[in-house]
Amino acid sequence: MESVLVLEKLCLGYNKVIYREINAEAGKNEIIALVGPNGVGKSTLLKSIAGIQRYHSGTIKILNKDIRSYAPNNLAEQLSFVPSQSPRAKNFTLFDMVSTSCYNRTNWLGKISEQDYDFIYSTLKKVGLDGFAERDSSKLSDGEFQRAAIARSLVQDSKIILLDEPTAFLDIANKITITRLLKEIAGQENKTIIFSTHDLQHALKICDKIWIMGHSQFFSGEPAYLIEKGAFEQLFKDSSLKFDSKLFTYI
């Protein structure tokens, strides 16, 4: 499979390195979970890939081109980023919220095209928010708002979608709904989706690859390969927890 995103000897941090030697690839239509203990640098990695945060050294390439050589508008065509908690603006309709992702295609007046109008409405329907366009986005439920944030990234129409713990504040039903939606988007929309999560059990069942940010080493590969290699045993340092390959969880 052709790689859409390649990380080579990537070291995170600015003045000092906080995580070393990340080597990984992401292919078209793949859904990838990024896992690791709290504070290890998962959010930093996603923000570095998105061009939001500077990294110490190494290379990040999108379609064989260094991300630092992309102009902002061109980079927006390649990737979008959904933070763990998107800000809510009062008296801002859902349509207006989602339409902000058309910025890289609008003129200096910020006027969106008729084509984008249709695209926004069809995207809202796709994520289960049909009929919600005129609602105050700040009054949506947590599950609805997370779907709205995903809709916004889809309207940006980037090849890669990065999500920082998209299910962190959701109940079980909404966690499953959101992860299923991400899986469908990757397969049907030809998107590469990378999201951080603490729900390893569910990630192992739906993802094509797992990226593991262990305390001493980074691992990347298909779930079966990583289980066979014992990579999950090294996820937590100095812990008595053992990974159960049948239950897909720690015991």
N, C-alpha and C positions, 0 to 999 in steps of 0.2 A: 504494500500500500504506500502511495506517495505521501510523504510527510508534509503537512501544512505548517507545523510549528516544530522547531528544533532548538533545544537548549544544550549548549556545549560548554562544559567546565564553568558553569555559572556559579558565581559566588555572590551571595546577598549581603547587603549592607552598603554604607557609604564611607564614612571615615574608618570604620573597622568592619571586618567580616563577621557576620552573624551565622552564616551557614555556607558550607563549602561544597564545591564539586558536584553540581547538579547536571546530570546528563539524561535527557529524555526527549522523546518524540511524540507527536500527536498527528494522527492521520485524519483524512476527510471522513466525515460521518461517525467519528468515534466519540464516545462519551467516557470521560475519564474522571475518577474520583481522586482527590488529593487528601491524604490522611496523615495524621501525626499528632503528637501531644500538644497541649496548649502551650503557646509561647515559643514554639519551635521555628515559626516563620512562614506559616502557610499563607496568611494574608499578604505578607511582604512579597512572597513569590508571585502571587497573582497580580499584585499591583506593579511589580517589576515587569512582568510580561505585558501588562496593559500600557506601559509607558507612563504610569502615574508616579512611580517611585524609581529613583536611580538605583542602579546596582553597582557592586564593587568592581567585578571583572567577569570575563567570560563573554559569551555571545548568545543572543536571542535572535533567531531568524524566523521570519514568516515568508513562506514561498521562496526560500533560499535568499532572502534579502534581510540584512540587518535592520532591526526595528528603528535604530537611531537614524537611518537614512530615509525614513518615511516622513513626509509632511503630515501635520496633524489631520487634515481632511482625508488623506490617503490611508493613514493608520486607522481612522474611524471606519473605513470601508473593510478593513481586515479584521478588527476585533472590537468587542464591546465588553464592558465590565459592569456587573451588578453587585453592589456592596451588600454586606450582611444586613444593614439597616438603611434603606434609602430614605432620604428626608421627605417629610410630608408637608405640602404647602396647602394652607387653607384656601377655600374658594377657588381651587384649581381643578377644573374638570378632568376626568380620566382621559378624555380625548386630548386635552391640552398637555397633560402630563406625558402621554405617549408620543405626541407630535414633536416634542422637543428633540427626539432622536433623529429627526429629519434635517438637523442643522447642517450636516455636511453636504446636503443636496440643495439647500435653499440659497436665494440671492441675498443681497445685503439688507433687504427689508424683512427677511425671515419668512417670506410667504411660501407655503407648501403648495405643491401641485395637486391637480385633481387626481392624478394617479396615486399620490401619497394619501389623499383622503380615503380612497377606496382601499388602499393597502392597510391603513390603520384600522378601519372597520372590520376588514376580513381577519386581521391579526387578533383583534379583541374577541372575535367569534371563535377563533382557533384555540385561544387559551381559556375559553369558558366564561367570557365577560361580555357576551352579546347583550345589548340593551343597557349597558352600564356607561356608555360614552359620556353622557351629560351629568353623571353623578359627581359629587364632590370627592375627589380622590383621597382626601385626608380622612374621610369617614368610612372608607372600605375596611373590611375585616382584615386581619393579618394575612390570611390565606389569599383573599382577593387582591390585596395590595402586592403580595409577592408575585402573583400571576400578572398583575399590571406591570411590575418591574421587568418581568421576563418579556412581556409584550413590547415594552419600550426597546429592549435590546434586539428583538426580532425586527422591529420597524427600522432600526439602524441598519439592518441588512448586512451585518458583518459575517465573515466566514467563520470566525471563532467567537464563542461566547464564554466569558469567564464569570463565575459566580462564587462569591465568598459566603459560605455556609447558608445557602438559600432556604434551608428548612430548619434553621436553628431555633426559631421562636414559634414554630407551628406544632399543632397537635398531631397525633399519629395519622389521622385520616388525611390531613392536608400535606403531611410529609410524603405520604405515598402518592397523592395526587400530583404534587410538584415533581417528584422524581420520575414518575411515569410520563409526565408532560415533557420533561427534558429528554427522556429516552426517545419519545416520538419525534421531537424536533430534530434530534441528531440524525435519525433515520430518514425522515420524510423531507426535511428542509436542507439536506446536505450541509449541516453545520457540524463543527467540531466544538464539543462542549466539555469544559473542565470546571469542576466545582469542588470546593473543599467541604468536608463533612466529618462528623464524629460517628455517624451511623455506618460503621464498617460492614455490619451484617447485610444491610440492604444494598450498599454499594457493590459488594462482591457478587450479588445476584444480578444486577442490571448493567454493570459497567464493562466496557471492552478492555480497559486497562485501569490499573491502580498506580498512583504515584505515592510512594511512602517516604515521608520525611522523618527518618529515624534520628535518634540522638547522635549517632556517629556515622551514619551512611544513608545515602539516598538510593531508593530502589524504584524501578519502573518495569512494568510488564503486565501480561495477562494474569488474571486472578489465579488460575490453576498453576501457572509457572511460579508465581510468588509464594504460593502455599507450599509447593514442592521444595522450593529453595529455603524455606524457613524464614522468609523475610519478615513476616509478621511477629515472629518471636523477638525481633530486635527493635520493635516499635517503642517499647517502654523500657527505659534503663533501670537496672537494679529493682526489678519488680518480680514478684512471685507468680504473676499472672501467666498463664500458658494459653496459646492459641489453639482452639479446637477446630480442626479442618473440616469436621462434619457439621458442626453447629455454626461455623463461620463467626465465632465470637470467642471472647476470652473467659477463662474459667479459673 
